[in-house]
Structure formats: structure tokens, C-alpha cells
Amino acid sequence: MTELLVGSKKGLFVLRGGPGEPFDIAARAFPGDVVEYGTRDPRTGRYFASVTSGFYGPRLMYTDDPTGEWEQAKGPAFPEDIPDTMDLFMNYHHDCARGRWVIGEPVSKPGDYVEFRAEMDCIVGLSNCPLDVLVPCNGYHCTPVKVEVYAAD
């Protein structure tokens, strides 16, 4: 029996078949998410998949049975006092019926802007969404971002 793990924009497919026979779909995991890579460790038999969700971002998932439940690998531990992110121009909502977050077309337009005033020293991280070509944010197109920092009053 030959087993083939196929990553796609529509999830992971586990195909199985014998020599000269057609392959059957033995399992499908992560429907609706992009799976860049799937592999099985021949030493342990454990399966791994690199999965990118439009909302959750990249994750490493693993299982001992690809037809069963998958678990997310533990990532680095960060201090709990790191604040949550703030998404300024991304249009997304929770679809309760489907039980998932949905990314929609942008409602902002070129030239829209936001001004912030720092009341204390802070560290700011900025990302111009790397999933622009995979999901409808920014209309499937990467767009430039302009940042201006002014001196304190």
C-alpha cells in the first residue's frame, strides 16, 4: 500500500493505493485552509502538516493517525503581558453558522489613514498582511503602506 500526502489550498488529502491501482482518498483534513506541506516521519510514524489559516496564520499540526484528530504543535512561549494585535484595515467577521472567521473584501480605500498618539514609550510592530494573495483582504493584491513618525510635542 502506498500513501501520498497532498497539500493544497483546500486542505490536506491523504491518498492510498496499491501498485497499478487508482488512489482512494483515505482522509481529508483542514478543509478551507492552505496546507503547504505534509509528511510522515518514518522513524516514529507521526504525521506533520504545515497549515496556514487566513485568520490563525501558520501552524504546525501533528497526529499519529491521519484519519483521526490533529493537534497543534506547541510553539514558543511568550510572556502573558504582551498585548493582543490590533487590525486596522482588515475586514473580517465571525460566521457563527460556519463556526469560523471570514475575511472579506476591504472597506477602506487608498488614502484612508489612522493617527495615533503615544502617551508613553512603546514598541510597535507592523505587518502588511502576507496573505493578501490568498484571501480577499486588499482585494487579493498586496498594497503599499506608508508610516510617518512625528517628533513629540
MARBA-3410 file (N, C-alpha, C, O; in Angstrom, 1 decimal):
153
0.8,-1.2,0.0,0.0,0.0,0.0,0.9,1.2,0.0,1.8,1.4,0.8 ~ 0.6,2.2,-0.9,1.4,3.4,-1.0,0.5,4.5,-0.4,-0.7,4.6,-0.7 ~ 1.1,5.4,0.3,0.3,6.5,0.9,1.0,7.8,0.4,2.2,8.0,0.4 ~ 0.1,8.7,0.0,0.5,10.0,-0.5,-0.2,11.1,0.2,-1.4,11.1,0.3 ~ 0.6,12.1,0.8,0.0,13.3,1.4,0.1,14.4,0.4,1.1,14.8,-0.1
-1.1,15.0,0.2,-1.2,16.1,-0.8,-1.7,17.3,-0.1,-2.9,17.4,0.3 ~ -0.8,18.3,-0.1,-1.2,19.6,0.5,-1.8,20.5,-0.7,-1.3,20.4,-1.8 ~ -2.9,21.3,-0.3,-3.5,22.1,-1.3,-4.1,23.3,-0.7,-4.0,23.5,0.5 ~ -4.6,24.2,-1.5,-5.3,25.4,-1.0,-6.7,25.0,-0.3,-7.3,25.8,0.3 ~ -7.1,23.8,-0.5,-8.3,23.3,0.1,-8.1,22.2,1.2,-9.0,21.4,1.5
-6.9,22.2,1.8,-6.7,21.3,2.9,-5.7,20.2,2.5,-5.0,20.3,1.5 ~ -5.6,19.2,3.4,-4.7,18.1,3.2,-5.5,16.9,2.8,-6.6,16.6,3.4 ~ -5.0,16.2,1.8,-5.7,14.9,1.3,-4.7,13.8,1.6,-3.5,13.9,1.2 ~ -5.2,12.7,2.2,-4.4,11.5,2.4,-4.9,10.5,1.3,-6.0,10.0,1.4 ~ -4.0,10.2,0.4,-4.4,9.2,-0.7,-3.7,7.9,-0.4,-2.5,7.9,0.0
-4.4,6.8,-0.7,-3.8,5.5,-0.5,-4.2,4.6,-1.7,-5.3,4.7,-2.2 ~ -3.2,3.7,-2.1,-3.5,2.8,-3.3,-2.3,1.9,-3.4,-1.2,2.1,-2.9 ~ -2.6,0.8,-4.2,-1.6,-0.2,-4.4,-0.9,0.0,-5.8,-1.4,0.9,-6.6 ~ 0.2,-0.7,-6.1,0.8,-0.5,-7.4,-0.1,-0.8,-8.5,-0.8,-1.8,-8.6 ~ -0.2,0.1,-9.5,-1.0,0.0,-10.7,-2.5,0.2,-10.4,-3.3,0.0,-11.3
-2.9,0.6,-9.2,-4.3,0.8,-8.9,-4.5,2.3,-8.7,-3.6,3.1,-8.4 ~ -5.8,2.7,-8.8,-6.1,4.1,-8.5,-6.0,4.4,-7.0,-6.2,3.5,-6.2 ~ -5.7,5.6,-6.7,-5.6,6.0,-5.3,-7.0,6.4,-4.8,-7.7,7.0,-5.5 ~ -7.3,6.1,-3.6,-8.5,6.5,-2.9,-8.2,7.6,-1.9,-7.1,7.6,-1.3 ~ -9.2,8.5,-1.6,-9.0,9.4,-0.6,-9.3,8.8,0.7,-10.4,8.4,1.0
-8.3,8.6,1.6,-8.4,7.9,2.9,-8.9,8.9,3.9,-9.5,8.6,4.9 ~ -8.4,10.2,3.8,-8.8,11.2,4.7,-8.6,12.6,4.1,-7.8,12.8,3.2 ~ -9.3,13.5,4.7,-9.1,14.9,4.4,-9.1,15.7,5.7,-9.9,15.5,6.5 ~ -8.1,16.6,5.8,-8.0,17.4,7.0,-7.8,18.9,6.6,-7.4,19.2,5.5 ~ -8.2,19.8,7.5,-8.1,21.2,7.3,-8.8,21.8,6.1,-8.2,22.6,5.4
-10.0,21.4,5.8,-10.7,22.0,4.7,-10.8,23.5,4.8,-11.2,24.0,5.9 ~ -10.6,24.2,3.7,-10.6,25.6,3.7,-9.4,26.3,4.1,-9.3,27.5,4.0 ~ -8.4,25.5,4.6,-7.1,26.1,4.9,-6.0,25.7,3.9,-6.2,24.6,3.3 ~ -5.0,26.5,3.8,-3.9,26.1,2.9,-2.9,25.2,3.6,-2.5,25.5,4.7 ~ -2.6,24.1,3.0,-1.7,23.1,3.5,-0.5,23.1,2.6,-0.6,22.6,1.5
0.6,23.7,3.1,1.8,23.8,2.2,2.6,22.5,2.1,3.2,22.2,1.1 ~ 2.5,21.7,3.2,3.4,20.5,3.2,2.8,19.5,4.2,2.3,19.8,5.2 ~ 2.9,18.3,3.8,2.6,17.2,4.7,3.6,16.1,4.6,4.1,15.8,3.5 ~ 4.0,15.5,5.7,5.0,14.4,5.7,4.7,13.4,6.8,4.0,13.8,7.8 ~ 5.3,12.3,6.7,5.3,11.3,7.8,6.7,11.0,8.2,7.5,10.7,7.3
7.0,11.0,9.5,8.3,10.7,10.0,8.4,9.2,10.0,7.7,8.5,10.8 ~ 9.3,8.6,9.2,9.4,7.1,9.1,10.0,6.5,10.4,9.8,5.3,10.6 ~ 10.6,7.3,11.2,11.2,6.8,12.5,10.1,6.5,13.5,10.1,5.5,14.3 ~ 9.1,7.4,13.6,8.1,7.3,14.6,6.7,7.0,14.1,5.8,6.6,14.8 ~ 6.5,7.2,12.7,5.2,7.1,12.1,4.3,8.3,12.3,3.1,8.3,11.9
4.7,9.3,13.0,3.9,10.5,13.2,3.8,11.4,11.9,4.8,11.5,11.2 ~ 2.6,11.9,11.7,2.4,12.8,10.5,2.5,14.2,11.0,2.1,14.6,12.1 ~ 3.0,15.1,10.0,3.1,16.5,10.3,2.5,17.2,9.1,2.6,16.8,7.9 ~ 1.9,18.4,9.3,1.3,19.2,8.3,1.6,20.7,8.6,1.3,21.1,9.7 ~ 2.0,21.4,7.6,2.2,22.9,7.7,0.9,23.5,7.2,0.6,23.4,6.0
0.1,24.1,8.1,-1.2,24.6,7.7,-1.3,26.1,8.0,-0.8,26.6,9.0 ~ -1.8,26.9,7.0,-1.9,28.3,7.1,-3.4,28.7,7.0,-4.0,28.4,6.0 ~ -3.9,29.3,8.0,-5.3,29.7,8.1,-5.3,31.2,7.8,-4.4,32.0,8.3 ~ -6.3,31.7,7.1,-6.4,33.1,6.9,-6.6,33.9,8.1,-6.3,35.1,8.2 ~ -7.1,33.3,9.2,-7.3,34.0,10.4,-6.2,33.7,11.5,-5.6,34.6,12.1
-5.9,32.4,11.6,-5.0,32.0,12.7,-3.5,32.0,12.2,-2.6,32.0,13.1 ~ -3.3,32.2,10.9,-1.9,32.2,10.5,-1.3,30.8,10.4,-2.0,29.8,10.4 ~ 0.0,30.7,10.3,0.7,29.4,10.1,0.7,28.6,11.4,0.9,29.1,12.5 ~ 0.5,27.3,11.2,0.6,26.4,12.4,1.2,25.1,11.9,1.1,24.7,10.8 ~ 1.9,24.4,12.8,2.4,23.1,12.6,1.4,22.1,13.3,1.3,22.2,14.6
0.8,21.2,12.6,-0.1,20.2,13.2,0.5,18.9,13.1,1.4,18.6,12.2 ~ 0.1,18.0,14.0,0.6,16.6,14.0,-0.4,15.6,14.5,-1.4,16.0,15.1 ~ -0.2,14.4,14.1,-1.1,13.3,14.5,-0.4,11.9,14.3,0.6,11.9,13.5 ~ -0.9,10.9,15.0,-0.3,9.6,14.8,-1.2,8.8,13.8,-0.9,7.7,13.3 ~ -2.4,9.4,13.5,-3.4,8.7,12.6,-4.0,9.8,11.8,-4.8,10.6,12.3
-3.6,9.9,10.5,-4.1,11.0,9.6,-5.6,10.9,9.4,-6.2,11.9,8.8 ~ -6.3,9.8,9.7,-7.8,9.8,9.6,-8.5,10.2,10.8,-9.7,10.3,10.9 ~ -7.7,10.5,11.9,-8.2,11.0,13.2,-8.0,12.4,13.4,-8.0,13.3,12.5 ~ -7.9,12.8,14.7,-7.8,14.2,15.1,-6.3,14.6,15.0,-5.4,13.9,15.2 ~ -6.2,15.9,14.7,-4.8,16.5,14.6,-4.7,17.5,15.8,-5.7,18.0,16.2
-3.4,17.6,16.2,-3.1,18.5,17.3,-2.2,19.6,16.8,-1.3,19.3,16.0 ~ -2.3,20.8,17.4,-1.3,21.8,17.1,-0.1,21.7,17.9,-0.1,21.5,19.2 ~ 1.1,21.7,17.3,2.4,21.6,18.0,2.5,22.9,18.8,2.1,24.0,18.5 ~ 3.2,22.7,20.0,3.4,23.8,20.9,4.5,24.7,20.2,5.5,24.2,19.7 ~ 4.2,26.0,20.2,5.2,27.0,19.7,5.9,27.6,20.8,5.9,27.1,21.9
6.6,28.7,20.5,7.4,29.3,21.6,6.4,29.9,22.6,5.3,30.3,22.2 ~ 6.8,30.0,23.8,6.0,30.6,24.9,6.4,32.1,25.0,7.6,32.4,25.2 ~ 5.4,32.9,25.0,5.6,34.3,25.1,5.0,34.8,26.5,4.1,34.2,27.0 ~ 5.6,35.9,27.0,5.1,36.4,28.3,3.6,36.8,28.1,3.2,37.2,27.0 ~ 2.8,36.6,29.2,1.4,36.9,29.1,1.1,38.4,29.0,-0.1,38.8,28.7
2.0,39.3,29.3,1.7,40.7,29.3,1.9,41.3,27.9,1.8,42.6,27.8 ~ 2.1,40.5,26.9,2.2,41.1,25.5,0.7,41.3,25.1,-0.1,40.4,25.1 ~ 0.4,42.5,24.7,-1.0,42.8,24.3,-1.4,42.1,23.0,-0.5,41.7,22.2 ~ -2.7,42.0,22.8,-3.2,41.5,21.5,-2.9,42.4,20.4,-2.6,43.6,20.6 ~ -3.0,41.9,19.2,-2.8,42.7,18.0,-4.0,43.6,17.7,-5.1,43.4,18.2
-3.8,44.6,16.9,-4.9,45.5,16.5,-4.9,45.5,15.0,-3.9,45.9,14.4 ~ -5.9,45.1,14.4,-6.0,45.1,12.9,-6.8,46.3,12.5,-8.0,46.5,12.8 ~ -6.1,47.2,11.8,-6.7,48.5,11.4,-7.6,48.4,10.2,-8.7,49.0,10.2 ~ -7.1,47.9,9.1,-7.9,47.9,7.9,-8.4,46.6,7.4,-8.9,46.5,6.3 ~ -8.2,45.5,8.2,-8.7,44.2,7.7,-10.1,44.0,8.1,-10.6,44.3,9.2
-10.9,43.6,7.1,-12.3,43.4,7.2,-12.6,41.9,7.4,-12.6,41.2,6.5 ~ -12.9,41.6,8.7,-13.3,40.2,8.9,-14.3,40.1,10.0,-14.5,41.0,10.9 ~ -15.1,39.0,10.0,-16.1,38.8,11.0,-16.3,37.3,11.3,-15.8,36.5,10.5 ~ -16.9,37.0,12.4,-17.2,35.7,12.7,-18.5,35.2,12.2,-19.5,35.8,12.4 ~ -18.4,34.1,11.4,-19.6,33.5,10.8,-20.1,32.4,11.8,-19.5,31.3,11.8
-21.0,32.7,12.6,-21.5,31.7,13.7,-22.0,30.5,13.1,-21.8,29.4,13.7 ~ -22.7,30.5,12.0,-23.3,29.3,11.4,-22.2,28.4,10.9,-22.4,27.1,11.0 ~ -21.1,28.9,10.4,-20.0,28.0,10.0,-18.9,27.8,11.1,-18.0,27.0,10.9 ~ -19.0,28.6,12.2,-18.1,28.4,13.3,-16.7,28.8,12.9,-15.7,28.2,13.4 ~ -16.5,29.9,12.1,-15.2,30.3,11.7,-15.1,31.8,11.4,-16.2,32.4,11.1
-13.9,32.3,11.3,-13.7,33.7,11.0,-13.7,33.8,9.4,-13.1,32.9,8.8 ~ -14.2,34.8,8.9,-14.3,35.0,7.4,-13.6,36.4,7.1,-14.0,37.4,7.7 ~ -12.7,36.4,6.2,-12.0,37.6,5.7,-12.8,38.1,4.5,-13.0,37.3,3.5 ~ -13.1,39.3,4.5,-13.9,39.9,3.4,-13.1,40.9,2.6,-12.0,41.3,3.0 ~ -13.7,41.4,1.5,-13.1,42.5,0.7,-12.9,43.7,1.6,-13.7,43.9,2.6
-11.9,44.6,1.3,-11.7,45.7,2.1,-12.8,46.8,2.1,-13.5,46.9,1.0 ~ -13.0,47.5,3.2,-14.0,48.6,3.2,-13.2,49.9,3.2,-13.8,51.0,2.9 ~ -11.9,49.9,3.4,-11.1,51.1,3.3,-10.7,51.3,1.9,-10.8,50.4,1.0 ~ -10.3,52.5,1.6,-9.8,52.9,0.3,-8.5,53.6,0.3,-8.1,54.0,1.4 ~ -7.8,53.6,-0.8,-6.5,54.3,-0.8,-6.6,55.7,-0.3,-7.5,56.5,-0.6
-5.6,56.0,0.6,-5.7,57.4,1.2,-6.2,57.4,2.6,-6.0,58.3,3.4 ~ -7.0,56.3,3.0,-7.5,56.3,4.4,-6.3,56.2,5.3,-5.3,55.6,5.0 ~ -6.5,56.7,6.5,-5.4,56.7,7.4,-5.9,56.8,8.9,-7.0,57.0,9.1 ~ -5.0,56.5,9.8,-5.2,56.5,11.2,-4.1,57.2,11.9,-2.9,57.0,11.5 ~ -4.3,58.1,12.8,-3.3,58.7,13.6,-3.3,58.2,15.0,-4.4,58.1,15.6
-2.2,57.9,15.6,-2.1,57.5,17.0,-1.2,58.5,17.7,-0.2,59.0,17.1 ~ -1.4,58.7,19.0,-0.5,59.5,19.8,0.0,58.5,20.9,-0.8,58.0,21.7 ~ 1.3,58.4,21.0,1.9,57.6,22.1,1.9,58.4,23.4,2.6,59.5,23.4 ~ 1.3,57.9,24.4,1.4,58.6,25.7,2.5,58.1,26.6,2.7,58.6,27.7 ~ 3.2,57.1,26.1,4.4,56.5,26.8,5.3,55.8,25.8,4.9,55.7,24.6
6.5,55.5,26.2,7.4,54.7,25.2,6.7,53.4,24.9,6.1,52.8,25.7 ~ 6.8,53.1,23.6,6.2,51.8,23.2,7.0,51.2,22.0,7.8,51.9,21.3 ~ 6.8,50.0,21.8,7.4,49.3,20.7,6.2,48.9,19.7,5.2,48.3,20.2 ~ 6.4,49.2,18.5,5.3,49.0,17.5,5.8,48.0,16.4,6.9,48.2,15.9 ~ 5.0,47.0,16.2,5.3,46.1,15.1,4.3,46.3,14.0,3.1,46.5,14.3
4.7,46.2,12.7,3.8,46.5,11.6,3.9,45.4,10.6,5.0,45.0,10.2 ~ 2.8,44.9,10.1,2.8,43.9,9.1,1.8,44.3,8.0,0.6,44.6,8.3 ~ 2.2,44.3,6.8,1.3,44.5,5.7,0.9,43.1,5.2,1.7,42.4,4.5 ~ -0.2,42.6,5.6,-0.7,41.2,5.5,-0.1,40.4,4.4,-0.2,40.7,3.3 ~ 0.7,39.3,4.8,1.3,38.4,3.9,0.3,37.5,3.1,0.7,36.8,2.2
-0.9,37.5,3.6,-1.9,36.6,2.9,-2.7,37.3,1.9,-3.7,36.8,1.4 ~ -2.3,38.5,1.5,-3.1,39.3,0.5,-3.4,38.5,-0.8,-4.4,38.8,-1.4 ~ -2.5,37.6,-1.2,-2.7,36.9,-2.5,-3.6,35.7,-2.3,-3.9,35.0,-3.3 ~ -3.9,35.3,-1.0,-4.6,34.1,-0.8,-6.1,34.3,-0.3,-6.9,33.4,-0.5 ~ -6.3,35.5,0.3,-7.6,35.8,0.8,-8.1,37.1,0.3,-7.2,37.9,-0.2
-9.4,37.5,0.5,-9.9,38.7,-0.1,-9.4,40.0,0.5,-9.7,41.1,0.0 ~ -8.7,40.0,1.6,-8.2,41.3,2.2,-7.4,42.0,1.1,-6.5,41.3,0.4 ~ -7.5,43.2,1.0,-6.9,44.1,0.0,-7.2,43.6,-1.5,-6.4,43.8,-2.4 ~ -8.4,43.0,-1.6,-8.8,42.6,-3.0,-7.8,41.6,-3.7,-7.7,41.7,-4.9 ~ -7.1,40.8,-2.9,-6.2,39.8,-3.4,-4.9,40.4,-4.0,-4.2,39.8,-4.8
-4.6,41.7,-3.6,-3.4,42.4,-4.1,-2.7,43.0,-3.0,-3.3,43.6,-2.1 ~ -1.4,42.8,-2.9,-0.5,43.5,-1.9,-0.6,45.0,-2.2,-0.5,45.4,-3.4 ~ -0.7,45.7,-1.2,-0.8,47.2,-1.4,0.3,47.8,-0.5,0.6,47.3,0.6 ~ 0.8,49.0,-0.9,1.8,49.7,0.0,1.2,50.3,1.2,0.0,50.5,1.3 ~ 2.1,50.4,2.2,1.7,51.1,3.4,2.7,52.2,3.7,3.9,52.0,3.4
2.2,53.3,4.2,3.1,54.5,4.5,3.0,54.8,6.0,1.9,54.9,6.5 ~ 4.1,54.9,6.6,4.2,55.2,8.0,5.0,56.5,8.2,6.1,56.6,7.7 ~ 4.4,57.4,9.0,5.1,58.6,9.3,5.2,58.7,10.9,4.2,58.5,11.5 ~ 6.4,59.0,11.4,6.5,59.2,12.8,6.9,60.7,13.1,7.9,61.1,12.5 ~ 6.2,61.3,13.9,6.4,62.7,14.2,7.1,62.9,15.5,7.0,62.0,16.4
7.9,64.0,15.7,8.5,64.3,17.0,7.5,64.6,18.0,6.4,65.1,17.7 ~ 7.8,64.3,19.3,6.9,64.7,20.4,6.7,66.1,20.4,7.6,66.9,20.1 ~ 5.5,66.5,20.9,5.2,68.0,21.0,6.0,68.6,22.1,5.9,69.8,22.4
END
